[in-house]
Amino acid sequence: MGSSRRTAPGRDEIYKDYAAPIIRRVEGNDRADLATFGIVPRCHIPEGVKAFDTMNARSETVGEKRSFSGAWKKLQLALIPCEAIYEPNYESGKAVRWRIGLADHAPFAVAGLWHEWSEPEGRALSFTMLTLNTESHLLMRRFHKPGAEKRSVIIVPLDQHENWLACRSTDEARSFLSLYPAGDMSAEAAPAPPRKPKATATSES
């Protein structure tokens, strides 16, 4: 699930393996760091293993899946700051990108997990977003392909940010995993701008 947020170096939309800011709690203090989107970065997938996607972690099975269970059990909880998320809507018969955010258009943060890796140049961070089934959510069930399971990232209310990062058990953390009220959200069609044509190299004789 792509998200839009202000990042360094100047990217507004973040995709797999892009760097984005996350907020996490380290030794009792909250800190912001850049981390790679996808808790298992491409460079850490063993050679010969088919590439797999770890941008989103299913909350229902997060403690069971090898890619996520370590971070979950160690309570490596994160907040991922966003301005919006983008999802495909097929109600017109074809995929149309929609922009989804809060009704008051304020920035928000979604629940995630982080992991630290050893790199040749030092330590590096990666993250994933936690998701939930949305079949009963009046807004978020409108997205994704017909017949596919409807899922959404989890928006953490502003007044719960500190409590989420301070969770002391996985049971406590799981109590935060619920969908944001549809009435407090907004969504509208926001087709992606056309891609710029690639420059064609020419030679002069």
N, C-alpha and C positions, 0 to 999 in steps of 0.2 A: 504494500500500500504506500504509494508515494505521498510525501508530505512536503509542504512548503514552509520554509522558515528562513530567517536571515542568518547567513552563515559566512564564515571566512572560507575561501577567498571570493566573496561576492556572488555565490550561487544562491538562487532563490528556491530552486526545486532540487530535492535530494533523491537519488536513486541508489540502487545496490552498489556497494563499494565506494560510495562518496563519503566524504567526511562531513560530520554535522556536530553541533554542540549538544552535549547531554549534561544533566545535573545529577550528581551522585553524592552520597555521604561517605566520607573517608575519615576514620578515627574521630567520629563525632562532629565533623565539620562538613558543611555543604560546599561543593566546589563544582565549577564548570570546566569541562574538558572537551576537546574534539575527539570523536570516535567514528569508526567506520560503520556504515549502515550494513548490517548483516553480521550476526554474532560470530559466524565462522567466515572470515574473509576468504576470498578466492585463493589468496596465496597460501592459506593454511589447509586447503583441501588436499589430501594425500594424492600423489601422482597415481593415475590409473583409476581414481574414483570419479564417477560422473559428478559434475558440478551440481550442487543443490542449493536451494534458497533458504536462508535463515533470517530474512528480514522481519518475519512475523512469527511469533510463538503462540500456539493455541493454549489459552489459559487452562482448558480442561485437562490437558496432558503435559503441561510444562514440566512437571516433576518427574516425568517418565522418559522423555526424549533426551537422548544423549547430548545433543547439541546445546540444550538449554538447562538440563537438570542441575548441573554443577552451579551455575550462576543463581538459579532459583533457590537451591538448598542453602547456599551461602548468603542469601539475601542481598545479592548485588543488584539492588533496585535502582532504577533510573527514572528521571523525568526527561522527556524529549520535547523541547519547546517548539511550538508550531504556530503558524498563522492560519493554515488551512491544511486539509488533506484532500486528495483528488481520487475519485473512484469512477469507474465506467457505469453509465446508466443505459439500459437497453430498451427503455419504454417506447422509443420511437421506431424500434425494429433494428437499429444498428447502435454500435457503441458510441456514446457521447460522453466526453469527460465532464464531470461535475465538480465544482468547488464546494467543499463542506467545511463549516466552521461554527462558531458560536453566533447566536442570534444578535448579540451586540457587537459582533465583529472584533472582539477583543482577542489578543493572543491567548493561547492555552498550552497545556502540556499533556502528553499522553504517557501511560505507564509502560516501562520497558525494563530490560535487564542489560547489564554490561559485563564484559569479560576483558581480562588483560592478557596480552600476548607478549612473548619475547621475540623481538626483531633484531636483526643485525645492528641497527642503529639505536637500539634501546627498547623500552617498553612501549606498547601501543594498545589502544582501547578499541573495542568494537561493541555494537549494541543491537538489540532486537526490540520490536514493539510487541506487546502482549495484545491478543485479540480474543473476541468472544463471538459466539453465534448470535445473529441478529434477526432471526425469523419473527420474533415478537416485537421488534423495534419499528415503530411507524415510519421512521425516516431511513435508517440504514439498511432495511430489508429491500430497498428499492435498487440496490446496486449489485454489480457483478452479473455474470452471464446467466441467462435463464437455465434453470436446472442445477446450477452450481450452488454450493452452500453459501449462504449470506453471512459475512463476518465483518467485524469492525474493530478498529483500535479502541482503546479504553481511555477516555478523557478523565483526568483526575481533577476534581474541583479545586479551585485555587486555595480554599481554606483547608484543604487536606494534603497539600503538597508536603509539608513538613512531616505529617504523620505517616505518609506513605514511605518516605525515605527512612523513617525511624522504626519501621516494623521490626519486631524482635522474633518473629516466628513466621513460618510459611502460612500457618492458619490465619494469623493476623493480616498478612499481606493479601491472602485470598479474599478477605472481607472487603477489600477495596476494588475488586474486579467486577465491576458492574457497568452497564452502559449509561451514558449521559442522557438525561431526559430529552426526548425528541423536540418538545416544545421550547427548549432553550437553545436549539441549534438552528442553523440556516443552511440552505443548499440551493445552488443554481447552476445552470449549464455554463461551462467555461471551456469551450473547445480549445485544444492546444493550438498555439500559433503555427502556421505552416513552417516547415523547416526551410532554412535558407539553402539555396542551391550551392553545391560545392564549386569552388573556383576551379576553372579549367586552365591548366598550364599551357602557355603558348610560347613559341620560340620565334625569334626574329632572324631573318637571313640577311 
